[in-house]
Amino acid sequence: MSSSFLSLASSSFGLNVDIASGGVFGLFNQGDLFNTNYVINATMQSQFNVKDSRWLGDLIFNVRPAGSTAAGTTMVSGLSGDVRKVTKGPGNSINVDYTGNAADANGFKGFNVKQIWNADDKDVLVWSNTVQNTGSQALEFMDVGFPLLFNGYWAADQTTIYEKGVGRHSHTALDGSYIYYQRPNGEGPYLLMTPGNGTSLEYKNKARYGEGPFAEVDPKWEGVVEYYANSKNVQPARVNQAVSYLPATSSVIPAGGNKTFSFQFRWPKDYQGLRDALYASGGFDTVSLPGMTIPTDSKATLSLRANGGIQSVVGETGKNIQIVSQGSKNGYNIYQVTLPTIGPNKVTVTYAGGRKKSVLQYSAIRPVEQLISQRASFVVNNHQAKTTRGYNGAYLQYDMSAKKQIAWDGYTGGGWKQWMAGGSDDLGHGPATFLSEKQTIKPVQAEIASVDYYITNFLFKYLQNKQVNGARSYEVYRWFDGQDGVPSDTGTWRVYNYVHIANTYFNMYRTAKNFPGLTYAYAPGDYLTFCYETLNAMFSKVQLPTPIGPDPAVQFGLMGEMTYPDILAALNSEGRGAQATRLDGFLRNKFNYFSAEKYPFASEASIDTTGFESVYTLAKMYGDQGLKDKVQKASAACRGLQPLWYFYGGDNRHMGESWWNLGYETQLGAWQQQEYLLDSTTAMGSDRPDMTRQTYGAYLAGWNNINSGQINGDSATFGAASWQFASEGGAQANYDWIPLRNGWWAWSGEVDLGLWGGLRSASASVVSDPIVGNYAYNADLTESADSYSVIPKDGVRQRLVLMNLGNLDIRIGNVVYNSAVVKKDATSISMVLAPVSDKAASTTITVARLPAGNYNVSLGGAVVGQMRSDGQSAKISVKGVTSGTPTLLITKV
């Protein structure tokens, strides 16, 4: 490795170029408190210090004579060291010149390259690459690629991950392409990379497992990524490894001619700064509400701005996309977009006086309420094992490619069989958690019976059947491992299982209590006992240390822990104060551990987002605003804002953007972010609008995973769900025994855990967006002089949020509402209610942040009571709605 560099510095940028390799070994923000190096160098990862290098600054070409049909020759800068010269250029610049023909067969030949790094503008770093054809005939550059070896090789400790590493958010979309890098802690500034005039990006490639020294290393390294301005050779060559979303092109450079490919780097301080920098760089700024995933019973509001204006917005041919101009507002052109065709839908934007084009990628889904019901029914009918084996009653994965359960008996897949087919972990308990949560909203007797069957047969007769002194201990065996009765592995340390199981019990308690006329295997109090005892076992009975940590119940944020406040409230309301006190003691201990850690987000993986929900919940419970802020910044940084349906709001963690897309944290994170935004009307300042957009975009994005034909066109699989989307595509998933269908993993995996988070997050939310003004997420909004009228389309219809009225938050239980009218001074709330069951006993209305005062409450015109608000919370229970659609009216006295 060379230790000799040339450096340039401006008030914003610091850059080090290695003289020996020509690679960028240091890229810094001069005012950075964390002193983060945004790129990887040979000291940080010595395995990358090879002759055929992929440093930032390296170039990849595939070249042939123009007009030839022969295969081109791949030529790379790393193998052109004999013709490379690194020198200080004029002004504040560094030149990396490739002159003459390299000796290596894959070195540069027939052309020269002049690469310049220039920081004359203190706020902009320019990277230009001019290719000069030195021969006597035209050359076709089939590939022009740029490896981006940025610092995303995740370390072992959380502080280094969150302060020294950077995550990538990319938008490959022709002239409007951009890439930005953020530290996972979300602290600005961010590094934005945009193409210069005459340069566009059309393709992304990546080194997958086993593909040389830069290959993916799960769970800490995504593999080096390469972005291409031209990809005529690499796209078809990599068809089984990296999908193409845009057509492949090439560049022809005539004899003696040249072509320049350039990029600009900037340091936006926040999300609004990012948008402004896109505009300033000659790109264009996109805001789409409610996101990039649009239910067919809704429309998108698309806002665009660009230097030189917007010339046209055109939908993909054959998709029947309707785009209607709505004029302009606050510097943006506004369009209404209707997407009637399920699945991906592209929209092409022409801008900058017609000189530039970019592509947005939407996804259309069925109405959310339809998806929820369809998924619940599918779980009951297709996921549950009915067998004489020990996994009887378990919810197994479903393979929508083979259209069958992934059962232990007859399993032919790969990987860890106990995980894949053992009926446990997130894969097995997620469906029970989702299905039981759905019963609290809209109970169905067959679905209740299915959950009870799982409890009675799989949990009580197998997974939680450990006996201590003749009594059930409520410890949880890891999974079914092939041995009936008692598993051969009797370890009970897998704490992730406990919370899912406890939440299933808690959901059944809530359902049985609120809908007593339905049939259950156990009494409401029994379900609550099962819930408490499971959590008690997790915190006090697991043998320590465990294979995943000294005390993971305390040290790890576990998915599903958002329910702790509700469980504590239920224990207290049922007269179980001692149990509530004991559980609260465990939780305070866990909070104390989190609050003492700088970044309390550790898990089994390297960088992970699974702990955000838990850390936020405990920080809120015990009053740590600083920790809440830390969670929110990290959560926002670990999900995207690009106008691509598979990135917008989507979870982006250890494997980067390539293949862990729309995982379960997409919607679990939406819950955490919405709760954070509701805790304060001003938190996050200028970042708040984009965090709001991202939150509700994430909520909708997670429903993409339920098949309505976009994954498998066979109607028998409608309601099946995919574990995750792999944006890199290819012929197979990274778990190579799982088929890919249209980029989706065909197995269900952990998907239902995310869908459970979706149910918990569901709301119709009215906000004041700085671009379009008052807007309703997951609802149709009509505004009059003194009120807002809302028709909910969130799929649950039990929560209405008005962030533009001081975060007014209205929740109803055991019924749904079809419409609502709220006065702008919040003195009157009217909701047309509808029953979900003829067995409902009562309806509870809770209103947070209702202006202080007394309120009369009537139902169907009859006064049913009065409630008082202290300005923070008000609550009343009224007789259940069992028929008709009566109007609930809350009026300030």
N, C-alpha and C positions, 0 to 999 in steps of 0.2 A: 504493500500500500504506500502511496505517496503521501508525504506530509507537507508538500509544497503547494501553496494556493495563490491565486490572485483574488483580490477582494475588491468589492465596491460598496459604497455606503451612501445613503441619502438620509434625510431626516426620518424617513419611513422604513426603508429597506436596508438590510444587510445581506450580502451575497458572497459566498466563497465558491470559487471554481477550482477544482483540482487540476493542476497543470498536466499531470500524467495521463489522466483519463478524459479530461474535458467535461466531466460530470459536475453537477452542482452538489457540493457536499455540505453547504450551509445556506439556509434561507430563513431569515429572522425578521421580526418586527422590532424596530429600534427602541420602541417604548414599552416592550412587552415585560410585564412584571414576572412572568413565568420563564422567560428566556427559552421559549420553545423553538427547537429546530424543526421546521416543517418538513424537511426531507430526511431520508435515510442516507447515511454515508458508510464507508468501509469500516470505520471504527465501531459504529453502532451494530452493524450486522456484517461480520467479516465474510460470511458465506456468499454474499452478493459481490464480493470483490473478485470477479472473474473477467477474463479477456473479453468475452462476448457480453458486455455489461448492459445494464438497463437503468443507469442513473438518470435523474432529471437532466435533460440536455441531450441525452442520446437520441438517435434517430433511426427509424426503420423504413427502408424503401424496398419495393419490389419493382424491377425495371426491365423493360424490353424495348426493342426498336418499335417505333410507332408503325402501325399497320401490320405488325406481326401477329400471328395466332399462336406462336410458341409460348411455352411457359416462361414467365419472367424469372429473373435472378434476384433473390433476396440479398440486399446489401445493408449492412448495419454500421453505425459509427464506432461501436465497440471494437470491431475488427479492422478499423481504418486508422489505427494509431500511428502507423508509419507515415501518414500524410496529414496528420493533425498538428496544429500549432496553436497554443493558447497564449494570447498576448493582451496587454493593456491597450484599449482602444482610445479614441479621442473622447474628451469630456469624461463623463462618469460612466464608462462602458468597458466591457471585456469582450474580446473577440475569440471565437473558437473556429479556426479555418481548417478546411479539408481541401487540399490542393494537390491535384495529380491522381494517379491511379494506385490504389493500395495493392499490396502483394497478395493479401489473403483473397481466396476465391469469393468470399462474401463481404469483402471490403468495397468501398466506393470506387467506381470506375466509370469513366466517360462523362463525369460531371464534377464540379467543385461545389462545396457548400460553405457559405459564410454565415456563421451563427454569431449573433450579437446580443449581449445582455446589456441593457441601457437603463440607467436610472437618472438621466438628466432632469426629468420631471420628478420632483421629490415625492410625489404621491403615487406615481405609476412606475412599475418595472415592466419594460418591454423586452420580450424574447422573440427575436426574428431569425428566420432561417431562409436564406436566399440560395436557391439551387440554380447553378449556371451550367447549361449544357455546353460542354467543351468539344463535342464531336461534330461530325459533318452530317449527321442525320437526326431527325427528330426522335425523342425518347418518350415513351409512355411510362409514366410513374403510376403503376397499378396500385401500389400501396404507399402511403405517406403516413407513418405512424409515430406517435410520441409516447414513450413509456413514462409513466408518472410514479416514480418510486418515492412516494410521500410517507411520512412517519406514522404508519398505521400497523406496525408490528408490535402487538400489545405485550407489555411487560407483565411481570408477575405481581407487582404491588400496585395497589389502587391509586396512590398518589402519583406515581409515574404515569400510569395510564391516563388519568384525568388532567394532568398538567403538562405532560411532555409529548403525549401522542396526539394525533389529529385524525378525525374521521372525514371521509369524503362524501359529498353530496353532488351528484352530477346530473346534467341534463344534456343528453346527446341529441341535438335537434337542428342540424344544419347551421345556418348563420346565427341563430339564437341560442346556440349551445353555451353552456357555462358549467364551471365546476367550482365549488367552494369547500374549504376545509375549516373545520372547527375543532377546538379541543373538546373532549367529551364533557368537560365541566361547564361548557356553554359560555365561558367568559370571552368577551371580545378583546381585540378585533378578530374578524375572520379573514381568511385569505381567499380572494375571488380571482379566478382565472377565466378570461373571456377571449374568444378569437378576434384577431384584428380584421380589418377590412380585407376581403378577398380570401379569407380562411373560414372554413366551416368544418364541423365534425359530424360524421355519419355512422360511426361504428366504434364499439368497445370490445376489446379482447382481453383475456385474462389467463394467467398461468394456473391451470387446475392441478389437482393431485398428481404427483409423479412427473410433472412436466418441467424437469430441470431444476436448477438451483433457486429459481424464483417462485417455485410452485407453492400452492396453498398449504398451510399447516394449521389444521383445525385443532384448537379453537382460537389461535392467536394471530394468524396471518392469512389475509384474504388471497394472497398471491398478487404478483405485480400486474397492474392494469395498463393497457395500452389504448390510446384513443387515436382514431384515424380520420384524417381529412380525406383520404382516398383509400378504398378498401376492395378494389376489384379482384385482387388475388386472395387476400386473407379471408374475406367473407365466405366464399365457397369452400376454401380449404378448411375452415374451422366450423363448418355447418353443424357438426356433431358436438362441438364444444361451446359455441357462443352464437346465440341467435342474432339475426339482423332485423332491425325494426325499420330501416331506411334503405333505399336502393344504393347499390355499390357504384362508385364512379372511379375515374382515373383522371390524371392530369397529363396532357401532352405538352412537352416543352420543345420548341423547334430548335434546330441547330443554331447555336450561338445565342439562344434566348435564355430567359430566366423566369423563375416564379418564386415569390416569397410567401412563406407560411409564418404567421406571427400570432403572438398572444400578448395580452396585457394582464398584469397582476395589480390588484388594489387591496386595501385594508379597510373594508367597511366596519364600522364600530358596532353595528347592531343589525337587526333584520330590515328595518326601514333603510338603513344605510346600504344594505345589500341591494335593495331594489333601486335606490338612487344610483348606485354604482353601475348596475346593469344598464340603466338608461344612459348614463354618462359615457359608457364605453362603446355605445353604438349598438348595443343589444336591445332587447325589449323586455318590459316588465309585465308579468302576468299575474292577475289575481282572479281565481275562479271560486265562486261560492255556490254550493256549500263545500266544494272540494273538487277532486277529479273523478270521484265515483258518484254517479247520479242515478237514483232510482227512476224507473220509468214513469212514476206518478209525480215527478218533480221536474224542474228545469234548472239549468245552470245559469248563473249570472256571471258573465265573463268580462273582465275589465283589462284593457290593454293600453299601454303607452309605449311610444318609441320615438327616437329622434327621426324626423322625416315623416312621422305619421304612420297610420295604419291604412294600407290600400285595400286589402281584401281579407276576409275570413271565410274559409271554404271547408265544408265537411267532406269526409271520405266518401268516395264514390260507392254507391250500392248500400249505404247504411241509412239512408233517408234522414240524415241529420238536418234539422231545421235551425237556421241561424238568423236571428232578426236583430237589426241594429236598434238600440235604445237611446241613441244620441251620445252625448259626452257629459262627463261629470268629474269635477276635481282633477282635470288633466288627463283623464282616461276615456277611451272609447268604450262604451258599454254595449254588450250583446246578450241576448237571451238565446240559450242553446237547448234544444230538445233532442234527446237521444232515444229513439224507439227500439233500437236493435241491441239486444243483450250482448255483452262482451266488449272488447276493446273497440274504440272509435277514435279515429285521428281527425284533427282539425289543423289545417294549414293556414298560416298567417303570412301575408306578404306585407312588408313594411319598408321604411326608409326610402320612400319614393319609388318603391317597386324593385329596388336593387337587392333586397334580402328576403329570405324565407325562413320560416321555422315551423316546427310541427309540435303540436300539443297532443297528448294521449289521454283520452277519457276512457272510463269504463261505465257501461250501463248495467244496472242490476234490477231485479224485480223489486216491487215495493217491499220495504223491510218487514212489515207485519206478515206478509205472505211468506217470506223467507224463514222467519222465526217459527211459524207453525209448521212449515214444511220440514224444517230441520228436526224439530222435536218429534214429529211423527216418524221420520226416517230413522232416528236413533232407536226408538222403541221397536220398530219392525225389522231393522237390519243390523244393529250393533250388539244386541244383547244375546249372550250365550245361553243356550238351553241344552244342558248336557248332564251326564252322570258324573263327570269329572269335577275336580275341585274348583274349577273356574266357572261353575254353573252360576249364572246371574251376572257375571262380569260384563262390562261393556267393552267389546273388542274393537280394534281398528276395522275399518271397512276400506276395501280396495275398489275404487270405482272403475278401474281399468278391467279387472277380472270380474267385477260385480259380485264380490263375496266377502265374508268376514275373514280377518286374519287370525285364525284360530291356532292354538297350540298343536292340536292334533292335525297332522297333514301340513304343517308349516314348511314352506319351501324357500322362504326368503333368506336374506342374509342378516348381518348385524348381530346384535345381542338378542337372542330369542326371548329371554325373560322380559326384556324391555318391549320388544316388538309385539309379543303375543301373550304376555303374562297378565293382562287385564288390570294393570296397576299403573302407578306413576301418573303423570299428566295425561298420558294417552288413554288410560282406563278410567280415571276418576273425573277427568274433564267432562265427558258426556253426562255423568250423574250430576255434577255440579250445575251444568247448563240446564239439563232437563228439570231438575228440582227447582231451580230459580224460576224457570218458566211457569211452574205451577203456582208460584206466589202471584203471578200476573194474570194468567188465564189457565185455570186448572182444567185438566182433562182426565177423566177417571182411568183410562187405559195407561196414561203416562204416569199417574200416581202409582198405579199397580206395578208398573215396570221398575220404578225407583224402589218401592218396597221389596220387590223380588231381589233386587241387587243387594239391599241391606240384609235381608233375612238369609239369603243363600251364599252370596260371595263374601260379604263382610263378616257376618256373625258365624258362619259355618267354616270360614277359611281365613280370610285376611286379618280379622280382629278376633280370632278364636283362641288367643293365648290365655291360658288360665294360670292364675297365681293364687295359691291357697283356696282352690275351688271356685274362684270368682274370675269373671272376665277382667283382664287388666286394661283393655282398650288400646294396648299397643298394636301397631300395625306391621305385619310382615311386609317385606318389600314387594312381593308379587307371587303369582303362581309360577312355580319353576319345574313343573312336570310331576311333582309328587303330590298325591291327594292326601287329604286329612290335615297334615302339617307339612309345610314346605321343608325341603332339605336344608335350605338356608333360613335359619330362624332369627336372623338379625332384624331388629325393629328400628333401625337408626335413620331410615329414609324419611326425614321430617317433612319433605315436600308433600308426601301422601296425606299427612295428618290434617292439614288445613283444608284440603279439598273434601275429605270425608266429613270433617266437622261442619263445613259449609252445607254439604248435602243434608246432614241431620238438621241443621238450623233452618234450612229452607222448608223441610218437611214439617218442622214445628210451626213455622209461620203459616204454612198452607193449612195444616190441620186445625190450627187455632182460628183462622179467619174464614175457613170454609168447612164447618163441622158437619155439614150434611153429606159430604162425600165419604167414601170408604177408605180406611187406612189400616195398616197392619199394627200400628202402635198409637198410643194416645199422644196428644201434643206434649205433655210433660215428659214422656219417655224420650221423644226425639230430642228435646232440650237437654235431657240428662246425657244422652249419647254424645251430643255435641260437646258439652262441658268435659265429660270424662275423656274424650279423645284429645282435646287440647291439654287437659291436665296430664295425660300420659306423655304427650309430646314434650312438655316442659319439665316433667319430673321423673319419668320412668325410663327414658332412652339411656342405654348404657353409653357412657362417655369414656374416652373420646371416640369419635366415629370416623369412618374412612373418608368423609368429606369435610372434616373439621372438628376442632375440640368440642364445640357445642353449637351446632348449626341452627338449632331452634332459636338461639339467642343471637348468633353472629350473622345469620343470613336473613335478608328480607325474603319472605316466602310468598309466592303468588297466592292471592286470596285473602290476605290479612286485612283488607279494607273493612271486613265485617265486624271487627272486634268491638267498636262502639255499640253496634246493634246487639251483639251477643251479651255484652255487659248490661245493657238496658233491659234486655229480656230477662236475664237472671234476677235483676233487682225487682222488676215488675212482678215476677212470679214468687217473690219472697225468698229468694235464694241468695241473700246478701253475703253469706260466708263464701259461697262459691265465686260470686262476683269479686269479692275482696281478694281471694286467692289468685284468680285469673289476672286481676289488675296488678297484683304484685309481680307476676311473671312478666307482664307487659311493661311495667315501669323499669324492671331490670333490663329488658331488651332495649327500651328507649335509652336508658343510661349508657348502654354499650354503644348504640348508634351515635349518640350525641358526643361521645368521646372520640369517635373516629372522624378523620378529616373527610374521607369519602366512604361512607358506610354502605357501599353498594356491591360488596364481594359476593361471589357465588361459586358454583362449580366451574364455570367458564372463566375466561380471562376478563374481558370487558362484557358486562351483562346489564340488561335493563330490568331484570326480574325483581330487583329489590326496591325500585322506586315507589311503587304503590304502598308497600309495607312501611318504608321509612317515612313517607309522607303521612300516612295514617297515624303513626305514633308521634311524629312531630306535631301534628295538629292536636292530638289528644292531650299532650302534655305541654303545649304552649311554646314550641321552639320555632319562631318565625324564621330565623336564620337558616335552620335546617330545611324548612319548607321551601325557602327560596332556592337553596342549593339543589334540592330535588328537581324543582321546576326547570331551572336552567339546564341541568343535565338531561332531563327528559326531552326538552325541546331540541337540544343539540343532537340527540340520538334518534331523530326522525326527520323526514324530509319536508321541503316546501316546493320542490320542483313540480312543474305541471305535467307529471307523469302519474297515472293512477296507481302504479305499483310502488312508488316512492312517496307520494304526497301523504303525509301523516303516518307513513309506515314505519315500523320498528326497524332500526338500523344499528346492529350491534356487532358481535365478534367477527362474523364473516362478511362484514361490510355490505355493500349494495348487491353483491353478485347473486346470492342464492337464499338468504334468509329474509325474504320479503313477505310482508303481511303476516308475520307470525303473531302468536297470541298476545304479545305485548302491545301490538297496535291498538287494540281496544282496551286492554287493561290500563295502558298509559293514557288513553282518552279519559277514563274515569278520573285518574289522579289529576290530570291537567284541568279538567272542568271544575273539580272541587277546589283546586287552587285559585282559579279565576273567580270563583264565587266567594272565596274567603275575603277578597278585597276588591274594591272597585278600581283601584289605581295601581296594583302591583304589576311590576315589570315595565312600567312606563311606556316608552316608545315601542317596545317589543310586544306589548299586549295585543295589538290587532292581529299580528301574525301568529302569535301563540293561540289566539282564539280561533283563527282560521284553521290552523294545524290541528287543533283539538277536535273540532267537529268534522274536519276532513278525515281524521283517523277513525272516528266513530263509524262513518260510512264505509271507509276502505275495508274494514274487517269483514263486512258482509259479502264482499267479493268471493270469499272462500267457499260459500255455499253454491253448489252447482245448480244452474238453471239452464244448462245447455252450453255455456261458455267453456266448460271443462270437458264434459262428455255429453254428446247430443242425445244419448239414449234416455228417454223420459223416465225409465225405471231407476235412473240414478239421480233424478232431480231431488234435491234435499240431501244428497251426499255432500261431503265437504272435504276440502283439501287442506293438508297440514300447512302448506305455505306455497308461495309463488317463487320461482327461480328466474329472475330477470335475465340471467345469462343464458337461459334456455339450454339448447343442446339435445342430445339423444337420450340422456338419462340424468336422473337426479344425482346429487353428490353422495347420497346413500344409494349406491348403484344398483341395489336390488329393488328399488322403488321406481316404477315407471313414471315418466313425465307425460302429461297430456296438456298440450297447448301451454307449456311452461309451468303447469301446476303439478305438484306431487300428487299422485293418484291415491295415496294412502291418507287416512284422516288424521293420524298422529295426534298432536296436542291441540288441534283447532278449537275444540269446544271450550277450552279454558278461555280463549279469547272471546268466543261468542257469549260466554257467561259475563265477561267484562262488558260486552256490548249491552246486554240486558241491564246491567247495573248502571251504565252510563246514559241510557236512553233519555232524551228530553227534547222538547221543542224549545228553542232558545232564541229570543229576540235580542239583538245587539244593535249598537250604533257603530257601523263600520265607517272608517274615515274616508273611504272612497264612495260607496254606494248609499251611505246613510243607514236608516233603520232597515234591518234585514232579519228574517227569521230562518234559522237553521232548522231543518227537519220539520218544516211547516210551511203552509201558505199564510202570508200576512197581508191584511188589508188595514190601512191606517186612515182614521178620520181625524177631525179636528181635536177630539178629546179622548180617543180610545184606540186600542189595538185589537183587531179581531184575528184570531189564530185558528187554523185547522191543522191539527197535528198529523205528522207523517213519520214520526220517529220509530214506529213499529210497536211501541208499548202503550203510549197515550196515558201516562200517569204522572207526568212531570212537565211543568211549564216554567221556564226561566225567563225573566226579563232583565238582562244585564243593563239595559238602558234605563231601568227604573230602580237603580240602586241595588241590583242583583236580587230583585224580588224572586223568590223561589217557591213555587206552589206544587205540592205533592198530594196525590189522592191515592187511597189504597182500596183494593178489592173491587174496584170498578174502573172504567176508562172514561175519558171525555172525548166527545166528537168535535167540539168546538169551544172556544173561549173568547170572551170579550173583557178586556182589562182597561179601566180608565187610566189616563196618563198620570193622574195624581194618586193612583192606587187606592182610591176611596171605594171602588166597586170592582168586584171580580165575579164574572158570570161564566158558568161552565155547563154545557149540556152533557149530562152523564149517560152512560149505558152500562148495563150489567155484563159481567163476564161469566156468571153462573147464577142459577136460580137458588143457590144454597148460601149466598153471601149473608152474613149476619150483621155487619156494620161497615160503614165507610168512614175512614179517617182522613181528615183534611189537615195538612200541616203547611203553614206558610212562614217562611223565613224572611226576615227583614221587611215585614209588613209595618208601615208607619204606626207608631204608638197610638193606641186608642181602643175603644170598644166597637165591636162589629156585630151586627145582626146576621144570622145565618138562616136561610130558608131553602127548602127543597120542594120543588114542584109547586111553589107559591105558598107553602105552609111554613111558618116560622118553626125551626127545630132547635134553636138555641142561640146563644151569644158567646162570642169569644173575645178575649182581651189580648192585645199585643203590647209587649213592652218595647217594641221596635226591633227586637231580635227574632222572636219566635212566637207563633200562636198555633193552637191545635184544638180540634174539636172532632168528636165522633158523632155520626148520625146514623139513623136506621139505614140498613143496606138497601141498595137499589137492586131489585130483583126482576123488574120488568119496565118496559117503556123507556123514555129518554127524558127524565125530568131535568129541570134546570136548577143547578146549585147557585145560589146568589149570596155573596158576602158583601155587606154594605156597611160602611163606616157610619156610626151613629152621630 
